[in-house]
Amino acid sequence: MKIEGTHELHASRERVYQALIDPAVLQRCIPGCEKLEKTGQDSYSAILRTGVGSIKGVFTGNVKLEEMTPPSHYRIVVDGKGQPGFLKGSGDLDLEEQDGGTLIKYSGEVQIGGAIAGVGQRMIQGAVKMMAAQFFTAIEAEAKTEAHESPPTHGFFRTALRWFSGWLRRTFRLTSM
């Protein structure tokens, strides 16, 4: 299954890139991430509690960052398995400066098997898009935080409110042009 999209973040490309490679930030921002632990150079082990529809469970897996070109690009390779199935995939993240902010373009492929694959590709793609929106909204909040400030609190409602506020700003900015 192919996954691709874009997200516009109102933070500098350097701050966004640093947030995207910081394991502590990623653990706070990835929906359902319970643990993200460094195991080697740009390699991590992860525990993620997630699901699609009525199929939910805990996944354990590995994450590897490759082809790192700060602050504009990296490739992520993931594999995980759990009671509801398995996933393997890779994707590219490209960061472009845009009007004082950052445009993130992502694309990749994921293979899913087991019970979780039985819920259907449309439902999985919908869940992936929702999780991506939550993730990038949380990353934006992290990237806007100054070094001396404590990290922002993330949770479903806070992230949803940040996303909705951004959507309103984008919508009314586009209609007023």
Residue pairs with C-beta under 8 A, 6 or more apart in sequence:
1 109
1 110
1 111
1 112
1 121
1 124
1 125
2 107
2 108
2 109
3 89
3 91
3 106
3 107
3 108
3 109
3 110
3 125
3 128
3 132
4 105
4 106
4 107
4 108
5 105
5 106
5 129
5 132
6 103
6 104
6 105
6 106
7 103
7 104
7 106
7 132
7 133
7 136
8 98
8 101
8 102
8 103
8 104
8 170
9 16
9 101
9 102
9 103
9 104
9 136
9 139
9 140
9 143
10 100
10 101
10 140
10 144
10 166
11 101
11 102
11 140
11 143
11 144
12 97
12 100
12 101
12 102
12 143
13 71
13 72
13 95
13 96
13 97
13 102
14 70
14 71
15 143
15 144
16 71
16 95
16 102
16 104
16 139
16 140
16 143
17 70
17 71
17 72
17 95
18 71
18 143
19 25
19 29
19 139
19 142
19 143
20 26
20 74
20 93
20 95
20 139
21 42
21 65
21 68
21 74
23 36
23 37
23 38
23 44
24 151
25 139
25 142
25 151
26 33
26 36
27 33
27 35
27 36
28 138
28 142
28 151
28 154
29 135
29 138
29 139
29 142
29 154
30 36
30 48
30 135
31 50
31 131
31 134
31 135
32 48
32 49
32 50
33 46
33 47
33 48
34 47
34 48
34 49
34 58
35 45
35 46
35 47
36 44
36 45
36 46
36 63
37 44
37 45
37 46
38 44
39 45
39 62
42 64
42 65
42 66
42 68
43 62
43 63
43 64
43 65
44 62
44 63
44 64
45 60
45 61
45 62
45 63
46 59
46 60
46 61
46 62
46 63
46 78
46 80
47 58
47 59
47 60
48 58
48 59
48 60
48 61
48 80
49 56
49 57
49 58
49 59
50 56
50 57
50 59
50 131
51 57
51 84
51 116
52 116
52 119
52 123
52 124
52 127
53 119
53 123
53 127
54 119
55 84
55 85
55 115
55 116
55 118
55 119
56 84
57 82
57 83
57 84
57 116
58 82
58 83
59 80
59 81
59 82
59 84
59 87
60 80
60 81
60 82
61 78
61 79
61 80
61 81
61 87
62 78
62 79
62 80
63 76
63 77
63 78
64 76
64 77
64 78
65 74
65 75
65 76
66 74
66 75
66 76
66 77
67 73
67 74
67 75
67 92
68 74
71 95
72 94
72 95
72 96
73 92
73 93
73 94
73 95
74 92
74 93
75 90
75 91
75 92
75 93
76 90
76 91
76 92
76 93
76 108
77 89
77 90
78 87
78 88
78 89
78 90
79 86
79 87
79 88
79 89
80 86
80 87
80 88
81 87
84 114
84 115
84 116
85 112
85 113
85 114
85 115
85 116
85 117
86 112
86 113
86 114
87 110
87 111
87 112
87 113
87 116
88 110
88 111
89 108
89 109
89 110
89 111
90 108
90 109
91 106
91 107
91 108
91 109
92 106
92 107
92 108
93 104
93 105
93 106
94 104
94 105
94 106
95 102
95 103
95 104
96 102
96 103
96 105
97 103
102 143
104 136
106 132
110 128
112 124
116 124
117 124
133 163
134 156
134 159
134 160
134 163
137 159
137 162
137 163
137 166
138 152
138 154
138 159
138 162
140 162
140 166
141 152
141 154
141 162
142 151
142 152
145 151
145 152
152 158
